């Protein structure tokens, strides 16, 4: 799927409009499986002022929700087909905006599971370019995550949750060595937003 340049520009304005360079650029990075509560934690940290509001918020799901065609397909085709059509275009656009934010040394909030090696590689590259890495891992059991994602409007395949859990087992020791600060947060079976 391709996006109209006008839509891309509107999304870029929405996600990058307030981002500016930081004297000590920091990436506030979430790790955890889908349904763990990463976005809930990020939203609360932003409201409390613990994360900077002028940071770039890297979250392909939020980018996907900003795409009008995805929202239309969600209504007409359903969650599974809409997700399969727009997941990759949203991810590509999100990563392109990440590169732009990193280029100006803006703070970054990485609201992703960080369960794939490419996530580790991108975080390592940010660290090597001078970023401070502050990571939060939400330790969520797979059955609890599966129960939470049942109530989401967007589709999250069960196998994706299981694959992400396996990926995190391998990557967590690498993240612990990479991060300047690594915090483990217990899962609280709070209702999904």
Secondary structure as GFF3:
##gff-version 3
##sequence-region A 1 193
A	DSSP	alpha_helix	5	16	.	.	.	ID=ss1
A	DSSP	beta_strand	26	31	.	.	.	ID=ss2
A	DSSP	alpha_helix	38	48	.	.	.	ID=ss3
A	DSSP	beta_strand	56	58	.	.	.	ID=ss4
A	DSSP	alpha_helix	60	66	.	.	.	ID=ss5
A	DSSP	alpha_helix	68	76	.	.	.	ID=ss6
A	DSSP	alpha_helix	79	103	.	.	.	ID=ss7
A	DSSP	beta_strand	108	110	.	.	.	ID=ss8
A	DSSP	alpha_helix	117	128	.	.	.	ID=ss9
A	DSSP	beta_strand	132	139	.	.	.	ID=ss10
A	DSSP	alpha_helix	142	149	.	.	.	ID=ss11
A	DSSP	alpha_helix	158	178	.	.	.	ID=ss12
A	DSSP	beta_strand	181	186	.	.	.	ID=ss13
###
